[in-house]
Amino acid sequence: MSTIKSQDEDLTLNAHGSGNDIKFQSNGVEKASISGAGLFTSTTIDATKLTGTIPNFTSTGIDDNADATAMTIDSSENVGIGATSPTNKLHTHGAAGNTYQQFTNNTTGSGTGDGAVIGLAQDDSMLRIENRENSHIRFNTNGSERMRITNDGRGLSQFTAKVWVHIDSGTLADGHNVSSITDNGTGEYQVNFANNLANDNYSSTTSNPYRNGSSRRALVNTYNPNVNNINIAVFEYNHSNSNGFYAYDLDKCTMTIFGD
């Protein structure tokens, strides 16, 4: 026998017998039921009325059991991780208060919100990685760092040049990681590094990209390597001069350094 009883402020609904359900109907149509095993079934659940944490909740898809939005997928199938309004296929950012750039289809925009941004254009023609926290971007394989892009734009690895310079008439024509050139006299130059190298056990290569004529040759050497500078000596050999090699202010010379 099924019973309905009230005791104090509790209301008990009891469907007597194994396998019997408690059913809730409106106008003769079942709207919800509670099975003998305790499972609740409803044709419609008003999610706006649900509050708090649902215990023992299990999801077969993406869910967020934290107190903030972890991921957003909008109607255009843009995915935002930490971004509630993604503007490209993959839009990620973290702590608020820093500047970031969003981009899609090779166009950029700006906003506030993150320290690192990864963006992929909708036509898959561009991948852009940014770190806006004055930190480095590191590339690791097998647990070891193989390459680093520093916040000042330098690439650090064993296969990238730590320094390169083009000297034109004793002045800095162009270079990488070079702050200045010091002219120490005829055929003598000091190349000053913008950022120190890890040690002075690096490899330097010099060249003279231009000939001085059929009977004249230039010899460009480096010496006295330091972590913050290196010296270049330029000599010329003239077949018509019995003195052989002598110090010479060469119009153009170049140098490249690989090391740590």
SEGUDO-992873 format. One record per residue: residue in three letters; x, z negated, y negated of N, C-alpha, C, O in turn. Coordinates in pm, whole numbers, plus 50000, padded with zeros to 5 digits. Layout:
% SEGUDO-992873
ALAXZYXZYXZYXZY/...
END
This chain:
% SEGUDO-992873
MET500845000050118500005000050000500885000049876501784991649864/SER500645009149787501375009749662500774999749565499564997449566/THR501614993849482501134983349392501684985349253502734991449233/ILE500954980049156501394978849017501184964348980500064959248992/LYS502214957448936502044943548899502904940248779503924946648755/SER502484930148706503204925848588503484911048601502594903148632/GLN504744907348576505124893348583506014890448463507064896648446/ASP505604880948381506264878448254506244891348173505164896248140/GLU507434896948140507464909348062507914921248146508124932048092/ASP508064919548276508464930548364507234937648417506184931548439/LEU507384950848439506334958748501506934965348624507924972648614/THR506344962748739506864967948865505924978548918504724976348933/LEU506494990448947505765001149015506345002349154507555004249169/ASN505525001349254506015001449391505265012049471504055011249489/ALA506035022149520505455032149611505745027449753506875028649801/HIS504755022149819504945015949950505175026550057504525037050059/GLY506105023550146506335032450257507595040750238507935044450126/SER508285043650348509535051150344509285065550301508385072250351/GLY510105070250206510025084150164508975087050059508815098550018/ASN508255076750012507245078849909507875077949770508775069849747/ASP507395086349678507935086949543506965080849443505765079949467/ILE507535076749331506715072949215506645085249125507685090149080/LYS505465090049098505295102349024504615099648889503715091248879/PHE505065106948787504485105948653503845119448620504515129748622/GLN502545119048590501815131448566501155131348429500855120748372/SER500945143248377500195144848253499215156248275499605167448307/ASN497935153248257496885163148277496955169248416496745181248435/GLY497255160748513497295165048652498555172448691498665177248804/VAL499545173548599500785180748629501945170848630502125163148536/GLU502725171048738503865161948749504925165348646505335176948633/LYS505385155148571506425156948471507745150448512508815154948472/ALA507655139848591508865132948636508535125048761507365122448790/SER509575121248836509365113248956510635105348987511735108948946/ILE510425094349061511535086349112511375086049263510365081349316/SER512385091049332512285092049478512545078649543512985069149478/GLY512255078049674512505065849749513975062149751514325050549771/ALA514865072249731516295069549727516775065549588517955062749569/GLY515845065449490516205061249356516635072449263517135069749154/LEU516435085049303516825096349221515725099649122514555100749160/PHE516095101148996515125104348892515125119348870516185125448856/THR513955125448866513815139748844512815141948731511755135648727/SER513165150948638512275153848527512285168648499513335175048508/THR511125174048464511075188248427511665190448289512155201348260/THR511625180248203512175181148068512715167548027512025157448039/ILE513975167447979514565155147925514905157747779515635167047747/ASP514375149447691514655150647548516015144247521516135132047513/ALA517055152947506518405147847488518565140047359519475131747348/THR517705142547261517815135447134517465120747148517805112647062/LYS516795117247257516395103447278517425095647360517305083447375/LEU518445102747412519445096147495520565090847407521105098147324/THR520905078147424522005071947349522865063847443522475060647555/GLY524065060647393524965052347473525685060347579525685072647577/THR526305053247674527085059247782526275059847910525655049947949/ILE526275071347974525585073048102526535068548213527565075048233/PRO526245057848285527155052948390527205062548508526235069348540/ASN528395062848572528605071048692528285085748666527785092848754/PHE528575090448544528295104448510529355113448572530545110748561/THR528925124148635529825133948694529445147648645528275151448645/SER530455155248603530215168748552530985178848636532095176048680/THR530405190448656531085201148728531775210848633532405220448677/GLY531645208348503532265217248404533095209348306533635198848340/ILE533215214448182533965207748076533095197048014531955199747976/ASP533605184948004532845174447940533775166047853534995166847866/ASP533205158247765533945149747674533395135747683532295133047634/ASN534135126747747533715112847759534395104047656534305091847664/ALA535075110247557535725102647451534775101247333533595104547342/ASP535325096147220534485094047104534685104846998534325102846882/ALA535265116447038535485127546944535375140547021535445140747144/THR535205151446948535095164547011536475169147057537375170646974/ALA536655171247186537945175347240538095190347241539195195547220/MET537015197547264537075212147274535765218147227534685212747254/THR535855229247158534675236347111534765250947154535805257347134/ILE533705256247210533595270447241532375275547167531245271647197/ASP532605284447069531475288746987530805301147046531205306047152/SER529785306046978529005317447029529815330347035529435339647105/SER530925330946961531795342746965532875341347071533775349747081/GLU532795330647151533755327547257535135324347204536135326247273/ASN535205319347079536435313747027536575299547077535585292147082/VAL537795295647115538035282447172538835274147071539895278347025/GLY538305262447038539005253246949539355240447020538475233947077/ILE540635236747019541095224047074541455215346956542465217646889/GLY540645205246929540815197246810540305204146685540445198846575/ALA539725215846700539165223446587537685225746616537345232646712/THR536825220246534535395221246560534805234646518533705238146558/SER535545242146436535085255446393536205265546417536835270046321/PRO536465269346542537565278646570537305292246509536185297346511/THR538365298046454538245311046388538995322046461539035333346412/ASN539595319246576540255329246656540105325546804539545315046837/LYS540585334146891540365332147034540915318847084540315312547171/LEU542055314447030542595301347064543065294846935543985299946870/HIS542465283846898542765277146772542955262446802542005255546839/THR544195257546784544485243546813545085236946690545835243246616/HIS544745224446669545445216346570545145201746592544175198146658/GLY546015193246534545945179046563545605170546444544515171646388/ALA546565161946403546265151846301545895157946168546445168246127/ALA544945151546100544485156645971545485153645861546285144345871/GLY545405161745755546195159045637547325168745613547915168545505/ASN547655177245709548725186745692548165200845678547015203545713/THR548975209745626548535223445603548715231845729549695230145801/TYR547795240645754547945249845865547405263445826546725264845724/GLN547695273345907547195286845887546425291246010546845289046123/GLN545285297445986544495303346093544625318446081544825323745972/PHE544515325346190544615339846182543875346346297543735340646405/THR543425358246272542765366446373542795380846327542635383546208/ASN543005389846418543095404146384544105406646273543865414446181/ASN545275399746284546395401746191546085397746047546785402245956/THR545075389546024544825384445891544975369345894544735363045998/THR545365363345783545625349145780544735342245679544235348345585/GLY544555329345700543835320945606544475307245608545315304645695/SER544115298445518544755285445512543695274545513542525276945485/GLY544135262445545543245251045547544035238345564545245238445543/THR543385227545602544075214945628543715210245766542615212645815/GLY544675203345831544295197545957545345195946061545125187546148/ASP546465202946065547255200946183548745200846161549245203946053/GLY549445197146268550885197846269551395209646346552515214146320/ALA550635214946440551055226446517549865235546540548755230846566/VAL550085248546529549015258346544549455269146640550575274146630/ILE548585272746733548805284346818547625293646798546475289546815/GLY547885305946761546805315346736547035328346809548155333346815/LEU545975333746865546045346546935545005355846874543825352546872/ALA545455367346826544545376846762543515382046863543785382446983/GLN542355385846814541285390246902541645403046977541175405247088/ASP542485411546915542865423846984544115422047070544685431847118/ASP544555409247088545715405947172546995412447124547935414047203/SER547065416346997548265423046948549225413446882550325417646845/MET548875400746866549745391546794549575377446848548465372646866/LEU550705371046874550715356946910551535349646805552675353446778/ARG550965339446746551645332346639551675317546671550655311446702/ILE552865311746664553055297546690553655291346565554645296146511/GLU553035280546519553525273946398553645259046421552835252946492/ASN554655253146359554775238746352554915235046205555885238646140/ARG553935227746154553885224946011554345210745978554085205845869/GLU555025204246072555415190346052556915188946023557475178246046/ASN557575199445972559015199245948559805196046075560865189846070/SER559265200246188559925198146316560325211646375560085222146316/HIS560955211046492561435223146557560415228146659559545220646703/ILE560535240846695559825246446808560835248246920561845255146903/ARG560585242147033561545242047143561015250147261559825249947292/PHE561925257347326561595265247445562405259647562563635259847560/ASN561705254747665562355248547780562045256347907560955261747923/THR563025256747995562805261648131563455251848227564545246848202/ASN562765249048337563265240048440563675226548382564645220548427/GLY562945221948282563185208848225564315208148123564605197348072/SER564955219348091566065219247996565765228547878565175239147894/GLU566185224147760565995232447642566935244447643568135242847661/ARG566365256447625567165268647625567285274847487568245281947458/MET566285272247401566305277947268565465269147176564465263247218/ARG565905268447049565185260646949565095268546819566085274146772/ILE563895268946761563705274646628563575262946532562605255346540/THR564535261446442564535250046352563585252446237563125263646214/ASN563285241546163562335242746053562885250845936562125254445846/ASP564205253645935564745262245830564945276645877565575284645808/GLY564405279845997564405293746042565575297846128565685309646162/ARG566445288646165567585292246249567185292046397566375283846439/GLY567775301146474567605301146618568825295246684569935300346667/LEU568645284346760569755277346823569705279146974568755274847039/SER570735285547028570895287047172572305292047197573055294947103/GLN572665292947323573995298147357574095313347341575185318847346/PHE572965319947323573005334547311572595339347172572375351247153/THR572505330347075572225334346938573405330346849574055320146873/ALA573695338446748574815335746658574535323446573573475322346512/LYS575505314146569575355302446482575665306046338575095300246245/VAL576575315646318576965320046184577265334946189577885339646284/TRP576845342246089577375355746067577435358045917576625352845840/VAL578435366045875578645367945733579195382045706579945387545787/HIS578805387545594579355400245544579915397445405579175394145312/ILE581245398645393581925396345266582205409645200582765418645263/ASP581835410945075582035423244999582785419844871582265413044782/SER584045424644863584895422344746585005407444713584955403544596/GLY585155399144816585355384944797584115376744773584205364744748/THR582935382944778581675375844755580775376944877580965385544963/LEU579795368144884578855367944996577815378944975576975377944887/ALA577885389445058576905400245050575645396745128574535399345083/ASP575835390845246574705386845330575235377845438576445377545464/GLY574355370345502574815361545609573715352745662572585352845613/HIS574075345045762573165335445826573905322345843575025322145894/ASN573285311345800573885298045804575185297445723576135290645762/VAL575215304445611576365304445521575865300045383574925305845329/SER576515289845327576115284945195576885291845083576325294444977/SER578175294845108578995300945004580285306345061580645303345175/ILE581005314244979582335319445011583295314244905583025315244785/THR584425308744949585465304244856586645313844863587195316144971/ASP587025319544751588165328644743589425320244720589605314644612/ASN590275319344821591475311044814592725318844778593835313744794/GLY592585331044730593735339144693593675352744757592675356244820/THR594725360444743594755373944796594575373844948595375368045021/GLY593505380444993593245381545136592865368645204592925367845327/GLU592485358345130592165345245187590745341245145590445340245026/TYR589885338845245588505334845216588145322845304588565321945420/GLN587365313945248586795303045326585295304645334584625305545231/VAL584745305145456583315306545478582745292545500583105285745596/ASN581855288145411581275274845417579895275645482579055283645442/PHE579655267045583578415267445660577315259545588577585249045529/ALA576115264445594574975257145538574615245145625574205234745574/ASN574765246545758574525235745854575745234545944576235244545997/ASN576225222445962577405220346045577155224546189576045223246240/LEU578205229446254578145232046397578415219146472578905209446415/ALA578105219046601578245206746679579705202746695580015190846699/ASN580605212446703582045209746715582795222146669582185232046629/ASP584125221646675584925233146630585435241546746586355249546730/ASN584825239746866585225247546983584405260246998584025264047108/TYR584145266746886583325278646890584175291246895585395290846880/SER583505302546917584175315546924583835323646800582655325146766/SER584855328846734584645336846614585205350946634586265352746695/THR584485360546583584895374546593584845380746454583865378946381/THR585895388146418585965394446286586115409446300586515414546405/SER585795416546193585945431046196586075436446054585685429945957/ASN586655448546046586725456145921585885468545943586325477646013/PRO584685469245886583805480545915584195493645847583555503845868/TYR585245493345766585635505445695587135507645705587905498045700/ARG587555520145719588965523745719589455525345576588695528645486/ASN590755522845557591345524045425592165536845408592945538145314/GLY591985545945499592745558345494593485560545624593565551545708/SER594035572345643594665575945770595945568045796596315566145912/SER596635563545692597905556645710597815541645686598835534745692/ARG596615536445660596455522245628595405515945719594325521445740/ARG595755504545772594865497245862594765482845816595715477345760/ALA593595476545839593405462545801593295453845926592715458046026/LEU593835441845920593755432046027593035419745971593495413745874/VAL591925416046032591125404645987591145393946094590755396446207/ASN591605381946059591695370846153591025358446096590895357045974/THR590585349446184590095336346142591105325646181591875327446276/TYR591115314446108592005303346139591425290546081590515290745998/ASN591965279346128591565265946083590045263946094589375261545994/PRO589505264846216588065262746233587675248146216588365239246268/ASN586615245546145586055232246127584545232846157583985243646172/VAL583915221346166582485221146194581685225946074580525229946090/ASN582265225645953581535229445833582085241745761581485246245663/ASN583225247345809583765259445748584835265645838585285259645935/ILE585225277545802586325284545871586975293845770586345298345674/ASN588255296745792588995305345700589215319145760589355320645881/ILE589245329145673589495343045711590725347945636590835346145514/ALA591635354045708592825360145647592785375145670592515379645782/VAL593035382845566593005397345573594395402745542594995399645439/PHE594905411045635596195417545615596005432645628595135437445700/GLU596845439845555596815454445564598185459545605599225454245565/TYR598155469945688599395476445729599395490545674598475498345697/ASN600465493645601600605506945541601865513245597602965508045579/HIS601705524645665602855531345726603895535245622605085536145653/SER603475537445501604415541745396605135530045331606005531945247/ASN604755517745371605355505745313606215499045420605715495545527/SER607495497445393608405491845492608165477145520608695471745617/ASN607375470645437607095456445458606065454045568605855442545607/GLY605435464545619604445463045726603185456245678602585460545579/PHE602745445445749601505438445711601725429545589602765423145576/TYR600745429145502600795420445385599375416545347598425423845378/ALA599225405145279597905400245239597235410345148597855416445060/TYR595935412045171595235422745100593775418745077593125413445167/ASP593265421344957591845418944929591035430944977590855440844905/LEU590555429845099589775440645158588395441245095587795430945066/ASP587895453345073586575454845011585485448245095584645441045042/LYS585515450745226584455445745313585035440445444585925446645502/CYS584525428945489584855423945623583695415445674582885410445595/THR583605414045805582505406745866583015396745967584145398046017/MET582195386645999582565376546098581285371246165580245370046101/THR581395368346295580295362646372580815350946454581915351546509/ILE580025340246463580405328346539579315325246642578125325046611/PHE579765322846766578895317646872579465304146915580685302446922/GLY578605294646945579065281546990577915271646991576745275446999/ASP578255258746983577265247946987576875243546847576045234546831/
END
